[in-house]
Amino acid sequence: MTITKRILSAIRAFRSTDGFEDKWYQVFPTMTKAGTRISADNALTLSGLFAALNFLAGTMATLPKVVYRRLPGGGKEHAVDHPLYDRLHNKPNDYGMTAWQFIYTSIMHKYLWGNWYTLIDRPSYRNVQLLPLLPERMVKYDAQAMEYHYRLQDGRPMIIPREKVLHVPHISLDGVQGKGVVDYARESLGLAKAQDEFAASFFGQGLHPGGFVEIEGAMQEETRKGLQADFNTHYNTPAENWKVIFMTQGATFKPAEIDAAKMEILESRRFAILEVARWVNLPPHILRDLERATFSNIEQQTLELVIYSLLPLATQIEQAMNIAFLDDVERQTYTIKLELKGLLRGDLKARTEFYTAMLDRGVFNADMVLDLEDMNPQPDGLGKAYVLPLNMMSKAAVVAAPLPAALPAPESKSRAVHPRETRSITVRRRLTLAYEPKFRAFAKTLIEQETGAVRAAVKEMFSDRTAGDFKFWLDEYYRGFPEQFQAATMPLVSAYATAVKPLAQDEIASMDDIETRYTDFQRVYVETFAKRHVISSREQLLSVIRQAEAEEMDVREALDKRLDEWEERRPDKIVMRETVRMESAFTRSVFMLCGITKIMSMAFGKSCPYCSSLDGTVIGIEENFLSPGEFQPEGAEKPLIVTSNYKHPPYHGGCDCGITAST
């Protein structure tokens, strides 16, 4: 029997006795080519590796670990009632361990030993215990039996089924067992340790590692040894460095010329930091090597740290936890996330600019910003209202804006409106009413500019020219007017569309990303709005000319009268017609882009026979509520002349109906 076999036999025999001690099961340090021994235990004596793993473990332990519940129709919420929520968020077991210490310890196991093992002790669904297992005591994994073989501290074996173990390997070439940083970086770490030991010895010699003492003449060996011992005792320690040396009998001391800088001791130690950073995928500035870091790039490096270093690690842990902690049925409803969003925050100035942009565009509300900053929401629901761009009205005024009448529960021909939808529709209509002053100011300015240009042309043309010249000018003016109209209209329409979008999506519980197509629809809507206005203006003026000529009236006087009516009444007509149209058009666009296939007409307050007849009517989202022809429902004194297809309100002048999604 060889000596190796005898040693192994003795170890096995010792392990089989009651005298097993944990120290005999630990992995012994391995000798490296640099002459130092490296193991998972002593590797942390290297400052670079300790800083790297302490950062990774501490950072991952600090992240919020949340169990989410998926909501029907999209979205999610904190599943605080799930038994794993408290275990991951606060205390993983009943043995005094915190959630922070649980993750910190497990990350250390993963990087040093290559495997993170957690025992999932689940006596019942509501009682879950998460217990870290020491990786050096894991004997093997039996893939066929799907069980882990573990040895307890007293030496007794324990077999654990696969489903009771959370296993997160570090680097694994077979997809099962992992190897840690120490396994792959042993030679690099051994070199770093050798450099540390050499530097300690070098500086321990007072920066003067040796020299020669010359004395003329012969010297007995005993005398020489005595002088050398006395010299080393008094002058070869840091405390005695730079003291004056008195020498007799012609003795001369010649120190060895060894320069620490020339030996690149400090540079080698700095390189060791970079080596560790590469092995653990961290930027050097995290290990406090700021030689190449600047104030201009440190924030960008931090973002890269989160994206390229922490995100892959968090994703691996999340997926392993979801598989180990949740069964196939639970994963349909629940998911475990390590929240990294807090690490992605920029500095205060960058965050302020980002939040301001999101608030001004109506993408965020105040409560969403407060949540990102880990602050409480505003009282009385004020923080849930979306800021109105281009509007100085307070959020309280928007929330409290009165409806023309209480929103009724419609007698639907398809289904009843859910209370959540009713609230959303109500807030949507309040938003529309809150925008009316801005639309009125816009319409007034627009009509004043338009009537001013037309009045000037009427005055000039009818002084020494004919109606034909005015018609020619009219064609030229309104040919370029749509571009001017769109430039003035787009900011206000875009602001309203942005504000109504989250309300419509909330109504159907949708979180779909429709921004690009929704923006395209805004552009098309404004173009159509401009064409509609130009056609109306031009046709009205031409009609006035034709009627005046037919009745042999003063054309200039007739045009001035119509322009007076425009200035007095047209802004209100635009507000009444376009606000209702925009609310319905943009709501329908959101519904369509989010996959809704049916919509229902809704009448607000006391409505006319036409609107009452359509109230509760459900159609396909591509179909028409009204088509060209006559529409005379019961109770209507005369038919409504429909000249085009109506896919949404308003159906006639003064109509204030709306739409909602249907099934």
C-alpha positions as CSV (number, residue, x, y, z in Angstrom):
1,M,0.0,0.0,0.0
2,T,1.5,3.4,-1.0
3,I,1.8,6.2,1.5
4,T,-0.9,8.1,-0.3
5,K,-3.4,5.3,0.0
6,R,-2.5,4.9,3.7
7,I,-3.2,8.5,4.4
8,L,-6.5,8.5,2.6
9,S,-7.4,5.3,4.4
10,A,-6.6,6.8,7.8
11,I,-8.6,9.9,7.0
12,R,-11.6,7.8,6.0
13,A,-11.2,5.7,9.1
14,F,-11.0,8.8,11.3
15,R,-14.1,10.3,9.6
16,S,-16.1,7.1,10.4
17,T,-15.5,7.4,14.1
18,D,-17.2,9.6,16.6
19,G,-14.1,11.7,16.9
20,F,-14.8,13.6,13.6
21,E,-13.8,17.2,13.8
22,D,-14.9,19.9,11.3
23,K,-11.3,21.0,10.7
24,W,-10.4,17.7,9.1
25,Y,-13.0,18.2,6.4
26,Q,-11.8,21.7,5.3
27,V,-9.9,22.1,2.0
28,F,-6.2,22.6,2.7
29,P,-4.4,25.6,1.0
30,T,-2.8,24.8,-2.3
31,M,0.8,25.8,-3.1
32,T,1.1,28.2,-6.0
33,K,4.1,28.7,-8.3
34,A,4.9,31.9,-6.4
35,G,5.6,29.8,-3.3
36,T,2.5,30.8,-1.4
37,R,-0.5,28.8,-0.3
38,I,-4.0,30.0,-1.3
39,S,-7.4,28.6,-0.2
40,A,-10.9,30.0,0.1
41,D,-10.2,30.8,3.7
42,N,-6.9,32.7,3.5
43,A,-7.7,34.4,0.1
44,L,-9.6,37.2,1.9
45,T,-6.3,38.3,3.6
46,L,-5.6,39.9,0.2
47,S,-6.9,43.5,0.5
48,G,-8.0,43.7,-3.2
49,L,-10.0,40.5,-3.1
50,F,-11.5,41.3,0.3
51,A,-12.6,44.8,-1.0
52,A,-14.1,43.3,-4.2
53,L,-16.1,40.5,-2.5
54,N,-17.1,42.7,0.4
55,F,-18.5,45.2,-2.1
56,L,-20.4,42.6,-4.1
57,A,-21.8,40.8,-1.1
58,G,-22.7,43.9,0.7
59,T,-24.3,45.6,-2.3
60,M,-26.4,42.5,-3.2
61,A,-27.4,42.1,0.4
62,T,-28.6,45.7,0.5
63,L,-30.9,45.4,-2.5
64,P,-34.6,45.1,-1.8
65,K,-35.7,41.5,-2.3
66,V,-39.4,41.6,-3.3
67,V,-42.0,39.0,-4.1
68,Y,-44.4,40.5,-6.7
69,R,-47.9,39.4,-7.6
70,R,-48.9,39.8,-11.2
71,L,-52.2,41.6,-11.7
72,P,-54.8,40.6,-14.2
73,G,-54.5,42.7,-17.4
74,G,-50.9,43.8,-16.6
75,G,-49.0,45.4,-13.7
76,K,-47.8,44.0,-10.4
77,E,-48.0,44.6,-6.7
78,H,-46.0,43.6,-3.6
79,A,-47.2,40.2,-2.4
80,V,-46.7,41.0,1.3
81,D,-49.0,38.2,2.3
82,H,-46.8,35.5,0.6
83,P,-44.7,33.5,3.2
84,L,-41.5,34.2,1.3
85,Y,-41.9,38.0,1.4
86,D,-40.9,38.4,5.0
87,R,-38.2,35.7,4.7
88,L,-36.4,37.4,1.9
89,H,-37.1,41.0,3.1
90,N,-36.4,40.6,6.8
91,K,-35.5,37.3,8.4
92,P,-34.7,34.1,6.4
93,N,-35.1,31.8,9.4
94,D,-35.9,31.7,13.1
95,Y,-32.3,31.4,14.2
96,G,-31.5,35.1,14.4
97,M,-30.1,35.7,10.9
98,T,-31.1,38.8,9.1
99,A,-31.9,38.9,5.4
100,W,-28.8,41.1,4.8
101,Q,-26.5,38.5,6.5
102,F,-28.1,35.7,4.6
103,I,-27.4,37.2,1.2
104,Y,-23.9,38.5,2.3
105,T,-22.8,35.0,3.4
106,S,-24.3,33.3,0.4
107,I,-22.5,35.6,-2.0
108,M,-19.2,35.0,-0.2
109,H,-19.8,31.3,-0.6
110,K,-20.5,31.7,-4.3
111,Y,-17.4,33.6,-5.1
112,L,-14.9,31.8,-2.8
113,W,-16.1,28.2,-3.0
114,G,-18.0,28.5,-6.3
115,N,-21.4,27.4,-5.0
116,W,-24.2,29.0,-2.9
117,Y,-26.3,26.3,-1.2
118,T,-29.4,27.1,0.8
119,L,-31.6,24.5,2.6
120,I,-35.3,25.2,2.0
121,D,-37.0,23.8,5.1
122,R,-40.7,24.0,4.5
123,P,-42.7,22.1,7.1
124,S,-45.8,23.8,5.8
125,Y,-46.7,26.4,3.1
126,R,-46.9,29.3,5.6
127,N,-43.7,28.2,7.5
128,V,-40.5,28.5,5.4
129,Q,-36.9,28.4,6.8
130,L,-34.0,29.4,4.6
131,L,-30.7,28.0,6.1
132,P,-27.3,28.6,4.5
133,L,-25.2,25.4,3.9
134,L,-21.4,25.5,4.1
135,P,-20.1,24.6,0.6
136,E,-16.9,22.9,1.9
137,R,-19.2,20.3,3.6
138,M,-21.1,19.5,0.4
139,V,-19.8,16.1,-0.6
140,K,-21.4,15.7,-4.0
141,Y,-24.6,16.0,-6.1
142,D,-26.1,12.8,-7.4
143,A,-27.7,13.8,-10.7
144,Q,-29.5,10.5,-11.2
145,A,-31.1,10.5,-7.8
146,M,-31.4,14.3,-7.8
147,E,-30.1,14.7,-4.3
148,Y,-27.3,16.4,-2.5
149,H,-24.9,14.6,-0.1
150,Y,-24.0,16.9,2.8
151,R,-21.9,16.2,5.9
152,L,-22.9,17.8,9.2
153,Q,-20.4,19.3,11.6
154,D,-20.3,16.2,13.7
155,G,-19.5,14.1,10.6
156,R,-22.9,12.5,10.1
157,P,-24.0,12.4,6.4
158,M,-27.3,14.1,5.3
159,I,-29.0,13.5,2.0
160,I,-31.1,16.4,0.8
161,P,-33.6,16.2,-2.1
162,R,-32.9,18.6,-5.0
163,E,-36.2,20.5,-4.5
164,K,-35.1,21.4,-1.0
165,V,-31.9,23.2,-2.0
166,L,-31.3,26.6,-3.6
167,H,-28.1,26.1,-5.6
168,V,-26.5,29.1,-7.3
169,P,-23.1,28.1,-8.9
170,H,-20.5,30.7,-9.8
171,I,-18.6,29.5,-12.9
172,S,-20.0,26.2,-14.1
173,L,-18.9,24.3,-17.2
174,D,-21.4,21.5,-16.7
175,G,-24.3,23.7,-15.6
176,V,-24.4,22.0,-12.2
177,Q,-21.3,22.3,-10.0
178,G,-19.5,25.6,-9.8
179,K,-16.0,26.8,-9.3
180,G,-15.1,29.9,-7.4
181,V,-12.6,32.8,-8.0
182,V,-10.0,31.0,-5.9
183,D,-10.1,27.9,-8.2
184,Y,-9.4,29.9,-11.4
185,A,-7.4,32.8,-10.0
186,R,-5.2,30.9,-7.6
187,E,-1.9,31.7,-9.4
188,S,-2.8,35.4,-9.7
189,L,-3.8,35.5,-6.0
190,G,-0.7,33.5,-5.1
191,L,1.5,36.1,-6.8
192,A,-0.3,38.9,-5.1
193,K,0.2,37.2,-1.7
194,A,3.9,36.7,-2.5
195,Q,4.2,40.4,-3.3
196,D,2.5,41.3,0.0
197,E,4.8,39.0,1.9
198,F,7.9,40.4,0.1
199,A,6.8,44.0,0.7
200,A,6.2,43.3,4.4
201,S,9.6,41.8,4.7
202,F,11.2,44.6,2.7
203,F,9.7,47.4,4.7
204,G,10.2,45.5,7.9
205,Q,13.9,46.0,7.3
206,G,13.6,49.7,7.7
207,L,13.8,50.2,3.9
208,H,17.5,49.2,4.1
209,P,17.6,45.4,3.5
210,G,21.3,45.0,4.1
211,G,24.9,46.1,3.5
212,F,28.5,45.4,4.2
213,V,30.9,46.4,7.1
214,E,34.5,46.5,6.1
215,I,37.3,46.3,8.7
216,E,41.0,46.2,7.8
217,G,42.9,43.2,8.9
218,A,42.0,39.7,9.9
219,M,39.1,39.0,12.2
220,Q,38.2,35.9,14.1
221,E,34.9,34.1,13.2
222,E,33.5,34.5,16.8
223,T,34.3,38.2,16.8
224,R,32.7,38.6,13.3
225,K,29.5,36.9,14.4
226,G,29.3,39.0,17.6
227,L,29.6,42.3,15.7
228,Q,27.0,41.2,13.1
229,A,24.5,40.3,15.7
230,D,25.1,43.5,17.6
231,F,24.7,45.5,14.4
232,N,21.5,43.8,13.4
233,T,20.0,44.3,16.9
234,H,20.7,48.0,17.1
235,Y,20.3,49.2,13.5
236,N,18.2,46.8,11.4
237,T,14.7,47.6,12.6
238,P,12.3,50.5,11.5
239,A,12.6,52.0,15.0
240,E,16.3,52.3,14.7
241,N,16.2,53.6,11.1
242,W,18.3,56.8,10.4
243,K,20.1,56.7,13.8
244,V,23.8,57.7,13.8
245,I,26.2,54.8,13.7
246,F,29.5,55.0,15.5
247,M,32.2,52.7,14.1
248,T,35.7,52.1,15.4
249,Q,39.0,50.6,14.3
250,G,38.6,51.9,10.8
251,A,35.4,50.0,10.1
252,T,33.3,51.2,7.2
253,F,29.5,50.5,6.5
254,K,28.4,50.2,2.9
255,P,24.7,49.6,2.5
256,A,23.3,47.6,-0.4
257,E,21.9,49.8,-3.2
258,I,18.4,48.5,-3.4
259,D,15.7,51.0,-4.5
260,A,12.0,50.0,-3.7
261,A,10.9,52.2,-6.6
262,K,13.3,50.5,-9.0
263,M,12.1,47.1,-7.9
264,E,8.5,48.2,-8.7
265,I,7.1,46.9,-5.5
266,L,4.4,49.5,-5.3
267,E,3.5,49.2,-9.0
268,S,3.3,45.4,-8.6
269,R,0.8,45.8,-5.7
270,R,-1.3,48.2,-7.8
271,F,-1.3,45.7,-10.7
272,A,-2.6,43.1,-8.3
273,I,-5.6,45.3,-7.6
274,L,-6.3,45.4,-11.4
275,E,-6.0,41.6,-11.6
276,V,-8.6,41.1,-8.9
277,A,-10.9,43.6,-10.6
278,R,-10.7,41.6,-13.8
279,W,-11.4,38.3,-12.0
280,V,-14.5,39.5,-10.3
281,N,-15.7,41.8,-13.1
282,L,-15.6,45.1,-11.2
283,P,-14.2,48.5,-12.3
284,P,-11.0,49.4,-10.5
285,H,-12.5,52.5,-8.8
286,I,-14.8,50.2,-6.8
287,L,-11.6,48.7,-5.2
288,R,-10.5,52.3,-4.4
289,D,-8.0,52.4,-7.3
290,L,-8.8,55.9,-8.6
291,E,-5.8,56.4,-10.7
292,R,-7.8,56.5,-14.0
293,A,-11.1,57.8,-12.5
294,T,-12.2,61.4,-12.9
295,F,-15.1,63.4,-11.7
296,S,-16.4,63.5,-15.3
297,N,-16.5,59.7,-15.8
298,I,-17.1,58.3,-12.3
299,E,-20.9,58.4,-12.7
300,Q,-20.8,56.7,-16.1
301,Q,-18.5,54.0,-14.6
302,T,-21.0,53.5,-11.8
303,L,-23.9,53.0,-14.3
304,E,-21.7,50.5,-16.2
305,L,-21.1,48.8,-12.9
306,V,-24.8,48.2,-12.4
307,I,-25.5,47.2,-16.0
308,Y,-22.5,45.0,-16.7
309,S,-21.5,43.7,-13.2
310,L,-24.5,43.7,-10.8
311,L,-27.3,43.1,-13.3
312,P,-26.0,39.7,-14.5
313,L,-25.5,38.6,-10.9
314,A,-28.9,39.7,-9.8
315,T,-30.6,38.0,-12.8
316,Q,-28.9,34.7,-12.0
317,I,-30.0,34.9,-8.3
318,E,-33.5,35.9,-9.3
319,Q,-33.9,33.0,-11.7
320,A,-32.5,30.5,-9.2
321,M,-34.8,31.7,-6.5
322,N,-37.9,31.7,-8.7
323,I,-37.2,28.0,-9.6
324,A,-36.3,26.9,-6.1
325,F,-38.7,28.9,-4.0
326,L,-41.8,28.8,-6.3
327,D,-43.4,25.8,-7.9
328,D,-44.7,25.8,-11.4
329,V,-48.2,27.0,-10.4
330,E,-46.9,29.8,-8.2
331,R,-44.6,31.1,-10.9
332,Q,-47.7,31.9,-13.1
333,T,-48.7,34.5,-10.4
334,Y,-45.6,35.4,-8.4
335,T,-42.1,36.4,-9.2
336,I,-39.0,37.4,-7.1
337,K,-37.0,40.5,-8.0
338,L,-33.9,42.1,-6.6
339,E,-34.5,45.8,-7.2
340,L,-31.6,47.6,-8.8
341,K,-33.4,50.8,-9.6
342,G,-32.0,52.6,-6.5
343,L,-28.4,52.0,-7.8
344,L,-29.3,53.6,-11.1
345,R,-30.0,57.0,-9.6
346,G,-27.8,59.7,-10.9
347,D,-26.7,62.7,-8.8
348,L,-29.2,65.1,-7.5
349,K,-29.0,67.4,-10.5
350,A,-29.4,64.6,-13.0
351,R,-32.3,63.1,-11.1
352,T,-34.0,66.5,-10.8
353,E,-33.7,67.1,-14.6
354,F,-35.1,63.6,-15.3
355,Y,-38.0,63.9,-12.9
356,T,-38.9,67.3,-14.3
357,A,-39.0,66.0,-17.8
358,M,-41.1,63.1,-16.9
359,L,-43.5,65.2,-14.9
360,D,-43.8,67.9,-17.6
361,R,-44.7,65.3,-20.2
362,G,-47.3,63.7,-18.0
363,V,-45.4,60.4,-17.9
364,F,-44.9,60.4,-14.1
365,N,-47.1,61.8,-11.4
366,A,-45.7,63.1,-8.1
367,D,-46.3,59.9,-6.2
368,M,-44.3,58.0,-8.7
369,V,-41.3,60.3,-8.2
370,L,-41.6,60.1,-4.4
371,D,-41.7,56.3,-4.6
372,L,-38.4,56.3,-6.6
373,E,-36.9,58.5,-3.9
374,D,-38.2,56.1,-1.2
375,M,-40.6,58.8,0.2
376,N,-44.3,58.6,1.2
377,P,-47.0,59.7,-1.3
378,Q,-48.7,63.1,-1.0
379,P,-51.9,63.3,1.2
380,D,-55.5,63.3,-0.1
381,G,-54.5,61.7,-3.4
382,L,-52.9,64.9,-4.8
383,G,-49.8,63.1,-5.9
384,K,-51.8,60.7,-8.1
385,A,-52.9,63.5,-10.5
386,Y,-50.7,63.9,-13.6
387,V,-49.2,67.4,-14.1
388,L,-50.7,69.3,-16.9
389,P,-48.1,70.6,-19.3
390,L,-48.4,74.3,-20.4
391,N,-50.9,74.8,-17.6
392,M,-50.5,76.8,-14.4
393,M,-53.5,75.2,-12.8
394,S,-52.9,73.4,-9.5
395,K,-53.3,69.7,-9.2
396,A,-56.0,70.2,-6.6
397,A,-58.0,72.2,-9.1
398,V,-57.8,69.4,-11.6
399,V,-59.0,66.8,-9.1
400,A,-61.8,69.0,-7.8
401,A,-63.0,70.3,-11.2
402,P,-66.7,69.8,-11.2
403,L,-68.5,67.7,-13.9
404,P,-71.5,69.2,-15.7
405,A,-73.5,66.6,-13.8
406,A,-73.0,63.6,-11.8
407,L,-71.8,60.7,-13.9
408,P,-74.7,58.2,-14.2
409,A,-74.5,54.5,-14.2
410,P,-75.5,53.8,-17.8
411,E,-78.1,51.3,-18.8
412,S,-75.6,49.4,-20.9
413,K,-76.8,47.2,-23.7
414,S,-73.8,45.0,-23.2
415,R,-72.5,45.2,-19.6
416,A,-72.3,47.4,-16.5
417,V,-69.4,49.7,-16.1
418,H,-66.9,48.6,-13.4
419,P,-66.4,51.1,-10.5
420,R,-62.7,51.4,-11.4
421,E,-63.6,52.3,-15.0
422,T,-66.2,54.8,-13.7
423,R,-63.5,56.6,-11.6
424,S,-61.1,56.6,-14.5
425,I,-63.8,58.0,-16.9
426,T,-64.7,60.7,-14.3
427,V,-61.1,61.8,-13.9
428,R,-60.7,61.8,-17.7
429,R,-63.7,64.1,-18.1
430,R,-62.3,66.3,-15.3
431,L,-59.0,66.5,-17.1
432,T,-60.9,67.6,-20.3
433,L,-62.8,70.3,-18.3
434,A,-59.5,71.5,-16.7
435,Y,-58.0,72.0,-20.2
436,E,-61.0,74.0,-21.5
437,P,-59.5,77.4,-20.3
438,K,-56.3,76.6,-22.2
439,F,-58.2,75.6,-25.3
440,R,-60.4,78.7,-25.1
441,A,-57.3,81.0,-24.8
442,F,-55.7,79.1,-27.8
443,A,-58.9,79.3,-29.9
444,K,-59.3,83.0,-29.1
445,T,-55.8,83.8,-30.2
446,L,-56.1,81.7,-33.3
447,I,-59.4,83.3,-34.4
448,E,-58.0,86.8,-33.7
449,Q,-55.0,86.2,-35.9
450,E,-57.2,84.6,-38.6
451,T,-59.9,87.3,-38.6
452,G,-57.2,90.0,-38.5
453,A,-55.6,88.7,-41.7
454,V,-59.0,88.3,-43.4
455,R,-60.2,91.8,-42.4
456,A,-57.1,93.3,-43.7
457,A,-57.5,91.5,-47.0
458,V,-61.2,92.5,-47.2
459,K,-60.4,96.1,-46.7
460,E,-57.6,96.0,-49.3
461,M,-59.4,93.9,-51.9
462,F,-62.8,95.5,-51.8
463,S,-61.4,99.1,-52.0
464,D,-60.2,98.8,-55.6
465,R,-60.5,95.2,-56.6
466,T,-63.2,92.6,-57.1
467,A,-64.5,89.6,-55.2
468,G,-62.6,87.4,-57.6
469,D,-59.3,88.9,-56.4
470,F,-60.4,88.2,-52.8
471,K,-61.2,84.6,-53.6
472,F,-57.7,84.2,-55.2
473,W,-56.2,85.7,-52.0
474,L,-58.3,83.4,-49.9
475,D,-57.0,80.3,-51.7
476,E,-53.4,81.4,-51.3
477,Y,-53.9,82.3,-47.6
478,Y,-55.5,79.1,-46.6
479,R,-53.0,77.0,-48.6
480,G,-50.3,78.0,-46.1
481,F,-52.5,78.3,-43.1
482,P,-52.5,74.6,-42.0
483,E,-48.7,74.7,-41.3
484,Q,-49.2,77.8,-39.1
485,F,-52.2,76.2,-37.5
486,Q,-50.3,72.9,-36.7
487,A,-47.3,74.7,-35.2
488,A,-49.6,76.6,-32.8
489,T,-51.9,73.6,-32.0
490,M,-49.4,70.8,-31.6
491,P,-48.0,71.7,-28.1
492,L,-51.4,72.0,-26.5
493,V,-52.9,68.9,-28.2
494,S,-49.7,66.9,-27.4
495,A,-49.9,68.0,-23.8
496,Y,-53.5,66.9,-23.5
497,A,-52.9,63.6,-25.3
498,T,-50.0,62.8,-23.0
499,A,-52.1,63.5,-19.9
500,V,-55.1,61.4,-21.0
501,K,-53.0,58.4,-22.1
502,P,-52.3,57.0,-18.5
503,L,-55.9,57.5,-17.5
504,A,-57.2,55.5,-20.5
505,Q,-54.6,52.8,-19.9
506,D,-55.5,52.6,-16.2
507,E,-59.1,52.2,-17.2
508,I,-58.3,49.0,-19.1
509,A,-55.4,48.0,-16.7
510,S,-52.8,48.1,-19.5
511,M,-49.1,48.8,-19.2
512,D,-48.3,48.3,-22.9
513,D,-45.6,50.5,-24.5
514,I,-47.6,52.4,-27.2
515,E,-45.6,55.7,-27.1
516,T,-44.3,55.6,-30.7
517,R,-47.6,54.8,-32.4
518,Y,-49.5,57.1,-30.0
519,T,-47.2,60.0,-31.0
520,D,-47.8,59.3,-34.6
521,F,-51.5,59.5,-34.0
522,Q,-51.1,62.9,-32.3
523,R,-49.4,64.2,-35.5
524,V,-52.2,62.8,-37.7
525,Y,-54.9,64.2,-35.4
526,V,-53.4,67.7,-35.5
527,E,-53.0,67.6,-39.3
528,T,-56.7,66.5,-39.6
529,F,-57.7,69.2,-37.1
530,A,-56.0,71.9,-39.2
531,K,-57.6,70.6,-42.5
532,R,-61.0,70.6,-40.8
533,H,-60.6,74.1,-39.6
534,V,-59.3,75.4,-42.9
535,I,-62.2,73.8,-44.9
536,S,-64.7,75.3,-42.5
537,S,-63.3,78.8,-42.6
538,R,-62.8,78.9,-46.3
539,E,-66.3,77.4,-47.1
540,Q,-68.0,79.9,-44.7
541,L,-66.4,82.9,-46.3
542,L,-67.1,81.7,-49.8
543,S,-70.7,80.9,-48.8
544,V,-71.1,84.5,-47.5
545,I,-69.8,85.9,-50.8
546,R,-72.1,83.7,-52.8
547,Q,-75.2,84.6,-50.7
548,A,-74.4,88.4,-50.7
549,E,-73.9,88.4,-54.4
550,A,-77.1,86.4,-55.0
551,E,-79.1,88.8,-52.7
552,E,-77.3,91.8,-54.2
553,M,-75.9,92.8,-50.7
554,D,-72.6,94.5,-49.9
555,V,-70.1,91.7,-49.9
556,R,-67.6,93.6,-47.7
557,E,-70.3,94.3,-45.1
558,A,-71.4,90.6,-45.1
559,L,-67.9,89.4,-44.6
560,D,-67.3,91.9,-41.8
561,K,-70.5,90.6,-40.1
562,R,-69.3,87.0,-40.3
563,L,-65.9,87.9,-39.0
564,D,-67.6,89.7,-36.0
565,E,-69.5,86.5,-35.3
566,W,-66.3,84.5,-35.5
567,E,-64.6,86.6,-32.9
568,E,-67.6,86.5,-30.6
569,R,-68.7,82.9,-30.8
570,R,-66.2,80.7,-32.7
571,P,-63.7,80.2,-29.8
572,D,-66.4,78.7,-27.6
573,K,-67.6,76.5,-30.5
574,I,-64.1,75.2,-31.0
575,V,-63.7,74.5,-27.3
576,M,-67.0,72.6,-27.0
577,R,-66.5,70.6,-30.2
578,E,-62.8,69.9,-30.1
579,T,-62.4,69.0,-26.4
580,V,-65.0,66.3,-26.6
581,R,-63.6,65.1,-29.9
582,M,-60.0,65.0,-28.6
583,E,-61.0,63.1,-25.4
584,S,-62.9,60.5,-27.4
585,A,-60.3,60.3,-30.2
586,F,-57.2,59.9,-28.0
587,T,-59.0,57.5,-25.7
588,R,-60.1,55.4,-28.6
589,S,-56.5,55.5,-29.9
590,V,-55.2,54.2,-26.6
591,F,-57.8,51.4,-26.5
592,M,-57.0,50.3,-30.0
593,L,-53.2,50.4,-29.5
594,C,-53.6,48.3,-26.3
595,G,-55.7,45.7,-28.1
596,I,-59.2,46.6,-27.1
597,T,-61.7,45.5,-29.8
598,K,-65.0,47.0,-28.6
599,I,-66.1,50.4,-27.3
600,M,-69.3,51.7,-25.8
601,S,-70.9,55.2,-26.1
602,M,-71.7,57.0,-22.8
603,A,-73.9,60.0,-22.3
604,F,-73.1,62.4,-19.5
605,G,-75.9,64.0,-17.4
606,K,-79.1,65.2,-19.1
607,S,-78.7,64.3,-22.7
608,C,-80.6,64.8,-26.0
609,P,-82.7,62.1,-27.6
610,Y,-79.8,61.3,-30.0
611,C,-77.2,60.8,-27.3
612,S,-79.7,59.0,-25.1
613,S,-80.4,56.6,-27.9
614,L,-76.7,55.9,-28.4
615,D,-76.0,55.6,-24.7
616,G,-74.7,52.1,-23.9
617,T,-74.4,51.1,-27.6
618,V,-71.4,48.8,-28.1
619,I,-69.6,48.5,-31.5
620,G,-66.4,47.1,-32.8
621,I,-63.6,49.6,-32.4
622,E,-63.3,49.9,-36.2
623,E,-67.0,50.3,-36.7
624,N,-69.2,53.5,-36.7
625,F,-71.7,54.7,-34.2
626,L,-73.3,56.7,-37.0
627,S,-73.0,56.5,-40.7
628,P,-74.1,59.1,-43.4
629,G,-77.9,59.5,-43.6
630,E,-80.7,60.5,-41.4
631,F,-80.8,59.4,-37.7
632,Q,-84.1,60.1,-35.9
633,P,-84.5,58.0,-32.7
634,E,-87.6,57.9,-30.6
635,G,-88.3,61.2,-28.9
636,A,-86.4,63.3,-31.5
637,E,-88.4,66.1,-33.1
638,K,-86.5,65.9,-36.4
639,P,-83.8,63.7,-37.9
640,L,-80.1,64.3,-37.3
641,I,-78.4,64.7,-40.7
642,V,-75.3,62.7,-40.6
643,T,-72.7,63.6,-43.3
644,S,-69.8,61.4,-42.4
645,N,-68.9,58.3,-40.4
646,Y,-68.7,58.8,-36.6
647,K,-66.5,56.4,-34.8
648,H,-66.7,58.4,-31.5
649,P,-68.4,61.5,-30.1
650,P,-69.2,64.3,-30.7
651,Y,-72.2,63.3,-32.8
652,H,-73.6,66.8,-33.2
653,G,-73.1,70.4,-32.1
654,G,-73.1,70.6,-28.3
655,C,-72.7,66.9,-27.8
656,D,-70.7,66.0,-24.7
657,C,-70.8,62.2,-24.9
658,G,-67.8,59.9,-24.2
659,I,-66.7,56.4,-24.8
660,T,-65.3,53.5,-22.6
661,A,-64.0,50.1,-23.4
662,S,-66.4,47.2,-23.6
663,T,-66.5,43.4,-24.0
